[in-house]
Amino acid sequence: MIEDITIKQNKIVNTVIADGSYDNNNNFQFLSFNGIKPAIKVRKNSRCRKKTNHYLRNKTVKMQKNNLQQWKVSVDYGQRWIIETVFSCIKRMFGEYVTAIKFKNMIKEIMLKASLYNLFQSITIR
């Protein structure tokens, strides 16, 4: 569930791109409340329901039913390969596991690894 993601006051997340497993009203509502643009692929049998669906979900359903390819281009859906490549590089550099036991320390360790990866990339690309 997307609500498990901690959103800081200085928002760095503008858009959430997710597959159909994240297609539910709670996620659309949470993202809307936090000012984040949802790019969630809805299920094939999705319908617009004014009373039960969040308005952004209804809008997404309509857009995807009318022209799925145009929706994908408009929200940059299909760019998952980029982040998968970054995840693969980080795992090759630092390993697949975290050594921390407490959840808050796991997050710190992952953030440190990501920051180091970004630093290495900025040094080697130039």
N, CA, C and O of each residue as an XYZ file, in Angstrom:
504
protein
N       0.829     -1.175      0.000
C       0.000      0.000      0.000
C       0.875      1.241      0.000
O       1.885      1.291      0.703
N       0.507      2.211     -0.759
C       1.315      3.405     -0.925
C       1.379      4.212      0.360
O       2.355      4.931      0.571
N       0.382      4.122      1.222
C       0.374      4.885      2.458
C       1.554      4.562      3.351
O       1.893      5.365      4.221
N       2.188      3.423      3.168
C       3.325      3.038      3.985
C       4.542      3.903      3.705
O       5.473      3.937      4.509
N       4.550      4.601      2.581
C       5.650      5.483      2.241
C       5.532      6.754      3.083
O       4.471      7.376      3.134
N       6.615      7.130      3.733
C       6.615      8.346      4.534
C       6.893      9.535      3.630
O       7.912      9.581      2.941
N       5.984     10.491      3.639
C       6.143     11.698      2.838
C       6.616     12.805      3.768
O       5.947     13.126      4.750
N       7.769     13.386      3.459
C       8.309     14.459      4.282
C       7.649     15.783      3.912
O       7.029     15.905      2.855
N       7.789     16.764      4.786
C       7.199     18.074      4.555
C       7.781     18.716      3.292
O       7.041     19.302      2.503
N       9.098     18.609      3.096
C       9.703     19.131      1.877
C       9.593     18.066      0.796
O      10.515     17.285      0.565
N       8.452     18.060      0.150
C       8.064     17.009     -0.783
C       9.060     16.872     -1.931
O       9.368     17.845     -2.620
N       9.559     15.650     -2.127
C      10.449     15.382     -3.247
C       9.789     14.448     -4.253
O      10.353     14.182     -5.314
N       8.604     13.949     -3.931
C       7.890     13.036     -4.811
C       6.786     13.818     -5.522
O       5.887     14.358     -4.878
N       6.861     13.876     -6.860
C       5.848     14.579     -7.640
C       4.833     13.625     -8.249
O       3.648     13.943     -8.353
N       5.313     12.449     -8.651
C       4.483     11.467     -9.329
C       4.824     10.085     -8.815
O       5.990      9.775     -8.570
N       3.806      9.253     -8.650
C       4.025      7.850     -8.309
C       3.563      7.020     -9.490
O       2.397      7.065     -9.881
N       4.501      6.254    -10.061
C       4.188      5.355    -11.169
C       4.100      3.952    -10.590
O       5.057      3.461     -9.992
N       2.953      3.309    -10.766
C       2.753      1.990    -10.163
C       1.926      1.111    -11.095
O       1.179      1.601    -11.942
N       2.079     -0.195    -10.918
C       1.319     -1.123    -11.750
C      -0.072     -1.355    -11.157
O      -0.452     -0.727    -10.169
N      -0.811     -2.255    -11.769
C      -2.197     -2.497    -11.402
C      -2.412     -3.022     -9.992
O      -3.526     -2.946     -9.475
N      -1.380     -3.550     -9.362
C      -1.562     -4.053     -8.001
C      -1.814     -2.914     -7.010
O      -2.287     -3.163     -5.901
N      -1.509     -1.679     -7.386
C      -1.749     -0.513     -6.530
C      -3.044      0.213     -6.890
O      -3.308      1.306     -6.390
N      -3.844     -0.394     -7.751
C      -5.095      0.212     -8.197
C      -6.180      0.039     -7.145
O      -6.906     -0.955     -7.144
N      -6.283      1.015     -6.249
C      -7.416      1.059     -5.316
C      -7.668      2.502     -4.899
O      -6.788      3.357     -5.003
N      -8.862      2.751     -4.435
C      -9.270      4.111     -4.090
C      -8.419      4.725     -2.992
O      -8.144      5.925     -3.026
N      -7.996      3.924     -2.018
C      -7.188      4.458     -0.923
C      -5.885      5.063     -1.430
O      -5.458      6.119     -0.962
N      -5.259      4.393     -2.385
C      -4.008      4.915     -2.929
C      -4.228      6.211     -3.702
O      -3.458      7.159     -3.544
N      -5.260      6.268     -4.530
C      -5.558      7.488     -5.267
C      -5.881      8.630     -4.305
O      -5.452      9.763     -4.518
N      -6.628      8.336     -3.262
C      -7.008      9.347     -2.283
C      -5.783      9.850     -1.526
O      -5.628     11.056     -1.332
N      -4.908      8.935     -1.095
C      -3.699      9.308     -0.367
C      -2.798     10.185     -1.222
O      -2.298     11.207     -0.753
N      -2.589      9.794     -2.468
C      -1.735     10.575     -3.352
C      -2.320     11.956     -3.616
O      -1.595     12.951     -3.619
N      -3.621     12.018     -3.834
C      -4.290     13.292     -4.065
C      -4.157     14.204     -2.848
O      -3.879     15.394     -2.994
N      -4.351     13.659     -1.662
C      -4.262     14.428     -0.416
C      -2.866     15.019     -0.232
O      -2.721     16.113      0.314
N      -1.838     14.296     -0.688
C      -0.459     14.750     -0.528
C       0.067     15.505     -1.749
O       1.258     15.808     -1.823
N      -0.807     15.808     -2.700
C      -0.413     16.592     -3.865
C       0.499     15.864     -4.831
O       1.327     16.480     -5.502
N       0.344     14.544     -4.899
C       1.189     13.726     -5.763
C       0.343     13.212     -6.922
O      -0.781     12.748     -6.730
N       0.895     13.303     -8.118
C       0.182     12.856     -9.313
C       0.259     11.330     -9.412
O       1.353     10.769     -9.462
N      -0.900     10.657     -9.441
C      -0.872      9.195     -9.589
C      -0.750      8.778    -11.049
O      -1.457      9.293    -11.915
N       0.153      7.844    -11.309
C       0.288      7.234    -12.631
C       0.162      5.732    -12.415
O       1.122      4.978    -12.572
N      -1.038      5.322    -12.053
C      -1.315      3.927    -11.694
C      -2.146      3.308    -12.800
O      -3.204      3.822    -13.163
N      -1.662      2.208    -13.326
C      -2.412      1.505    -14.366
C      -3.579      0.783    -13.695
O      -3.386     -0.037    -12.797
N      -4.779      1.099    -14.142
C      -5.966      0.476    -13.550
C      -6.210     -0.885    -14.192
O      -5.697     -1.179    -15.271
N      -6.994     -1.701    -13.516
C      -7.305     -3.041    -14.035
C      -8.155     -2.944    -15.299
O      -8.849     -1.952    -15.519
N      -8.091     -3.973    -16.113
C      -8.811     -3.963    -17.392
C     -10.322     -3.858    -17.225
O     -10.999     -3.257    -18.059
N     -10.855     -4.439    -16.152
C     -12.311     -4.434    -15.953
C     -12.772     -3.262    -15.082
O     -13.880     -3.303    -14.546
N     -11.956     -2.227    -14.931
C     -12.309     -1.078    -14.090
C     -13.454     -0.283    -14.695
O     -13.577     -0.158    -15.913
N     -14.286      0.251    -13.812
C     -15.407      1.092    -14.230
C     -15.416      2.366    -13.417
O     -14.902      2.419    -12.300
N     -16.008      3.389    -13.998
C     -16.173      4.653    -13.286
C     -17.404      4.560    -12.398
O     -18.487      4.187    -12.850
N     -17.225      4.900    -11.146
C     -18.338      4.930    -10.191
C     -18.234      6.228     -9.402
O     -17.287      6.431     -8.641
N     -19.205      7.091     -9.589
C     -19.158      8.414     -8.966
C     -19.219      8.349     -7.444
O     -18.565      9.145     -6.769
N     -19.983      7.430     -6.899
C     -20.173      7.385     -5.453
C     -19.020      6.692     -4.721
O     -18.656      7.110     -3.623
N     -18.445      5.649     -5.304
C     -17.450      4.863     -4.576
C     -16.011      5.139     -4.990
O     -15.107      4.967     -4.172
N     -15.764      5.558     -6.222
C     -14.393      5.783     -6.680
C     -13.930      7.202     -6.403
O     -14.732      8.136     -6.400
N     -12.650      7.357     -6.173
C     -12.054      8.677     -6.057
C     -12.058      9.315     -7.442
O     -11.908      8.621     -8.447
N     -12.228     10.627     -7.498
C     -12.352     11.291     -8.802
C     -11.108     11.104     -9.677
O     -11.232     11.007    -10.897
N      -9.911     11.052     -9.078
C      -8.709     10.831     -9.887
C      -8.678      9.422    -10.472
O      -8.178      9.216    -11.578
N      -9.212      8.459     -9.734
C      -9.264      7.101    -10.267
C     -10.231      7.047    -11.440
O      -9.932      6.437    -12.466
N     -11.397      7.686    -11.292
C     -12.364      7.737    -12.399
C     -11.756      8.398    -13.631
O     -11.951      7.930    -14.753
N     -11.022      9.485    -13.422
C     -10.369     10.186    -14.531
C      -9.352      9.269    -15.216
O      -9.269      9.226    -16.443
N      -8.583      8.536    -14.406
C      -7.580      7.616    -14.951
C      -8.239      6.483    -15.725
O      -7.760      6.092    -16.790
N      -9.341      5.954    -15.189
C     -10.062      4.874    -15.881
C     -10.528      5.361    -17.248
O     -10.352      4.666    -18.249
N     -11.123      6.552    -17.294
C     -11.606      7.104    -18.568
C     -10.472      7.294    -19.562
O     -10.601      6.946    -20.736
N      -9.359      7.848    -19.088
C      -8.226      8.100    -19.981
C      -7.658      6.792    -20.536
O      -7.334      6.702    -21.720
N      -7.541      5.778    -19.670
C      -6.974      4.511    -20.116
C      -7.926      3.752    -21.033
O      -7.479      3.068    -21.953
N      -9.224      3.862    -20.797
C     -10.197      3.192    -21.671
C     -10.220      3.842    -23.052
O     -10.344      3.151    -24.063
N     -10.101      5.181    -23.096
C     -10.141      5.892    -24.376
C      -8.901      5.628    -25.215
O      -9.004      5.294    -26.395
N      -7.724      5.780    -24.605
C      -6.490      5.605    -25.364
C      -5.351      5.298    -24.383
O      -4.735      6.212    -23.834
N      -5.083      4.028    -24.170
C      -4.086      3.594    -23.194
C      -2.698      4.105    -23.561
O      -1.952      4.554    -22.691
N      -2.349      4.039    -24.838
C      -1.018      4.472    -25.261
C      -0.813      5.958    -25.010
O       0.263      6.371    -24.578
N      -1.819      6.753    -25.272
C      -1.725      8.194    -25.037
C      -1.578      8.472    -23.543
O      -0.815      9.356    -23.154
N      -2.304      7.723    -22.692
C      -2.177      7.883    -21.242
C      -0.747      7.553    -20.800
O      -0.159      8.279    -19.998
N      -0.191      6.458    -21.326
C       1.169      6.053    -20.954
C       2.174      7.153    -21.274
O       3.065      7.441    -20.475
N       2.028      7.761    -22.436
C       2.939      8.838    -22.833
C       2.741     10.062    -21.943
O       3.714     10.714    -21.565
N       1.492     10.379    -21.604
C       1.209     11.587    -20.827
C       1.746     11.517    -19.397
O       2.050     12.553    -18.806
N       1.869     10.315    -18.830
C       2.357     10.181    -17.447
C       3.730      9.519    -17.368
O       4.204      9.196    -16.278
N       4.365      9.317    -18.513
C       5.676      8.638    -18.576
C       5.629      7.234    -18.013
O       6.602      6.766    -17.421
N       4.510      6.559    -18.192
C       4.399      5.167    -17.755
C       5.239      4.306    -18.686
O       5.343      4.603    -19.876
N       5.827      3.267    -18.172
C       6.675      2.414    -18.984
C       8.148      2.748    -18.827
O       8.981      2.275    -19.600
N       8.470      3.556    -17.839
C       9.852      3.940    -17.586
C      10.457      3.125    -16.433
O      11.481      3.505    -15.865
N       9.821      2.020    -16.101
C      10.272      1.209    -14.983
C      11.684      0.674    -15.196
O      12.426      0.493    -14.230
N      12.061      0.423    -16.434
C      13.379     -0.135    -16.717
C      14.490      0.760    -16.183
O      15.560      0.266    -15.829
N      14.255      2.058    -16.118
C      15.281      2.981    -15.634
C      15.583      2.721    -14.160
O      16.744      2.587    -13.773
N      14.539      2.649    -13.343
C      14.759      2.430    -11.915
C      15.243      1.010    -11.645
O      16.023      0.784    -10.720
N      14.785      0.057    -12.443
C      15.270     -1.319    -12.271
C      16.764     -1.403    -12.549
O      17.475     -2.171    -11.901
N      17.238     -0.626    -13.500
C      18.667     -0.576    -13.794
C      19.436      0.007    -12.611
O      20.489     -0.507    -12.232
N      18.903      1.082    -12.034
C      19.553      1.694    -10.869
C      19.570      0.721     -9.696
O      20.595      0.577     -9.029
N      18.444      0.049     -9.434
C      18.408     -0.935     -8.346
C      19.460     -2.026     -8.564
O      20.143     -2.431     -7.623
N      19.585     -2.490     -9.784
C      20.560     -3.524    -10.106
C      21.983     -3.043     -9.845
O      22.799     -3.784     -9.297
N      22.280     -1.819    -10.233
C      23.616     -1.258    -10.011
C      23.920     -1.119     -8.523
O      25.020     -1.445     -8.076
N      22.951     -0.638     -7.764
C      23.144     -0.482     -6.317
C      23.375     -1.843     -5.663
O      24.235     -1.980     -4.794
N      22.607     -2.844     -6.083
C      22.786     -4.190     -5.517
C      24.153     -4.761     -5.858
O      24.765     -5.441     -5.034
N      24.639     -4.490     -7.074
C      25.966     -4.975     -7.451
C      27.059     -4.284     -6.650
O      28.068     -4.899     -6.305
N      26.858     -3.012     -6.357
C      27.873     -2.253     -5.618
C      27.896     -2.597     -4.131
O      28.964     -2.770     -3.545
N      26.709     -2.697     -3.521
C      26.622     -2.786     -2.071
C      26.026     -4.088     -1.549
O      25.967     -4.292     -0.337
N      25.586     -4.965     -2.435
C      24.950     -6.203     -2.009
C      23.441     -6.058     -1.928
O      22.907     -4.950     -1.956
N      22.761     -7.195     -1.826
C      21.297     -7.203     -1.859
C      20.639     -7.013     -0.501
O      19.424     -6.830     -0.428
N      21.409     -7.052      0.565
C      20.818     -7.058      1.899
C      21.257     -5.845      2.707
O      22.289     -5.233      2.431
N      20.457     -5.514      3.703
C      20.853     -4.500      4.674
C      21.275     -5.215      5.952
O      20.789     -6.303      6.260
N      22.169     -4.599      6.677
C      22.650     -5.223      7.905
C      21.919     -4.722      9.141
O      22.003     -5.339     10.203
N      21.209     -3.621      9.016
C      20.485     -3.054     10.156
C      19.327     -3.960     10.560
O      18.779     -4.698      9.742
N      18.972     -3.887     11.830
C      17.879     -4.710     12.360
C      16.615     -3.878     12.538
O      15.522     -4.329     12.193
N      16.753     -2.671     13.073
C      15.593     -1.793     13.264
C      15.195     -1.171     11.927
O      16.046     -0.824     11.107
N      13.881     -1.038     11.725
C      13.365     -0.534     10.452
C      13.894      0.857     10.139
O      14.279      1.123      9.000
N      13.921      1.765     11.138
C      14.389      3.134     10.877
C      15.857      3.138     10.484
O      16.283      3.985      9.700
N      16.644      2.197     11.020
C      18.045      2.101     10.632
C      18.201      1.479      9.248
O      19.147      1.795      8.527
N      17.270      0.589      8.874
C      17.286      0.026      7.524
C      17.086      1.140      6.500
O      17.767      1.190      5.475
N      16.152      2.021      6.791
C      15.878      3.141      5.891
C      17.116      4.027      5.773
O      17.482      4.449      4.676
N      17.760      4.307      6.911
C      18.977      5.123      6.890
C      20.073      4.459      6.065
O      20.780      5.128      5.311
N      20.214      3.146      6.208
C      21.239      2.415      5.463
C      20.959      2.462      3.965
O      21.873      2.661      3.164
N      19.713      2.280      3.594
C      19.347      2.331      2.173
C      19.559      3.735      1.612
O      20.052      3.893      0.495
N      19.189      4.748      2.383
C      19.394      6.130      1.940
C      20.888      6.434      1.785
O      21.288      7.139      0.858
N      21.693      5.910      2.678
C      23.139      6.099      2.581
C      23.695      5.426      1.324
O      24.518      6.007      0.616
N      23.244      4.203      1.051
C      23.691      3.492     -0.142
C      23.271      4.236     -1.411
O      24.056      4.358     -2.351
N      22.052      4.725     -1.434
C      21.569      5.465     -2.608
C      22.352      6.764     -2.783
O      22.685      7.144     -3.906
N      22.644      7.440     -1.684
C      23.410      8.684     -1.751
C      24.826      8.428     -2.250
O      25.353      9.184     -3.065
N      25.434      7.359     -1.756
C      26.776      7.007     -2.221
C      26.765      6.645     -3.700
O      27.669      7.027     -4.443
N      25.750      5.913     -4.126
C      25.629      5.568     -5.544
C      25.541      6.845     -6.388
O      26.222      6.970     -7.405
N      24.691      7.798     -5.954
C      24.552      9.058     -6.690
C      25.873      9.821     -6.732
O      26.225     10.406     -7.756
N      26.604      9.814     -5.616
C      27.901     10.481     -5.573
C      28.880      9.829     -6.541
O      29.570     10.521     -7.289
N      28.941      8.498     -6.529
C      29.826      7.779     -7.454
C      29.455      8.080     -8.902
O      30.335      8.251     -9.746
N      28.171      8.144     -9.190
C      27.724      8.425    -10.554
C      28.127      9.834    -10.982
O      28.542     10.048    -12.121
N      28.004     10.786    -10.068
C      28.359     12.178    -10.424
C      29.857     12.312    -10.659
O      30.282     13.159    -11.445
N      30.660     11.498     -9.995
C      32.108     11.552    -10.168
C      32.532     10.872    -11.460
O      33.389     11.387    -12.177
N      31.938      9.712    -11.768
C      32.390      8.920    -12.905
C      31.809      9.379    -14.244
O      32.407      9.101    -15.283
N      30.699     10.051    -14.258
C      30.065     10.455    -15.527
C      30.828     11.602    -16.181
O      30.858     11.688    -17.408
N      31.422     12.453    -15.426
C      32.101     13.643    -15.987
C      33.305     13.265    -16.693
O      34.004     14.126    -17.227
